[in-house]
Amino acid sequence: MADVKISELTLAAAAGDAVVPTSNAAGNTTSKVTLLDIANLATPANIGAATQADINTSIATLIDSDVSVDSANATAVANIVTMNASQYANTSVDNTTLYIVTD
């Protein structure tokens, strides 16, 4: 393919074998990888296996729940989940979880 501006390329759904350019951190080497190669970098073997407890702990430290407004009745949020209405109806509600119900 001849040099073409990105804005002139046809928009299409990307497949796993679609090729994207990459550059090393120093900026002196450019190569190409597939989207599947990039997705494979996000496997537990490459990023370390995190347990749900690890994830919940990370979320709890990132969420700034200020219970001082009503400390007698307020509970800090430790987890955020998104689910549809039927999933929520079948869930045992946890008072430290913020539920976002979608449909």
N, C-alpha and C positions, 0 to 999 in steps of 0.2 A: 504494500500500500504506500502510495506517495504521502509526503507530509501533508497532513490535514489538521486544521484547527479543531480542538475538542468541540467547540460550539457548532461545528459543521457536521459532526458525526451523527449518524442515525441513532435515536434512542431505542434501545431494545432491552428485553429482560436478559439479565446476565446469567449465563450458565456456569457450572463449575469449571468448565474448561476455558472460560473467557480469560484472556491474558491482560495483565495490568503491569505498567512499568514500576520498578522499584529502584531506590537509590540507597547506597549504604550511608551510615551516619556521617562519614567524612565528605560525602558528596562527590567522590571521585570515581565511583563505579555505578553504572546503571545496568539493570538486567530486567528480565520479565519473569513473572510468576503467574500461576493460575489462581482464580478465586478459591478453588478447592485447596490449594497449597496454603493460602492465608487462613482459611477456616480450620485447617488441620493444626495450625499453630495454637489454636485455642483449646486444645485437648488437655485433660488433667495431666497427662504425661509431660506436657510442655510447660504448663503453668502451675503445676502442683495441685494435687487433689484437695479440694476444700470440702469439709463436711458442712451440712446444713447448719450445725451449731456454730462453725467458724463464720459462716455467712451472716447468721443472725447477730453474732457478737459484733461483726464489722458494721452492720447496719445500725445496731444500737449505739455504737460510738459515733456514728455520723449524724444520727438524728438528734437534734437538739430539742428535747421535750422539756419545756419549762413548766413544771408542776407547781411552782411557787404561787401561781395565781389562785389556786384552790388546793393546797397541799392535803387537806383533809379528805377530799373526794377525787383528786386527780391521780392518774396513773401514767407513767412515762411510756411512750411508744417505743417498742423494741423491735418491731417487725412490721413490714408493709407488704400486703399481698393483693393481687388483682384476680378476680374470678367472676364468673357469670352468676346470675341470680339463683339458678338451681344448685350450683355448687355451694353458694353461700348458705342456702336453705338447709343443706346437708352437712354443715360445718359446725363443730363445737367451737363456739366463739371464745377467743382468748382476749382478756381485757388489756393485754399489752400489744395487741396487733391492730393495725389500722387496715380495714378492709375496704378496697375500692371495687365496687360491684359494677360490672359492665354488662351490657346486653346488645 
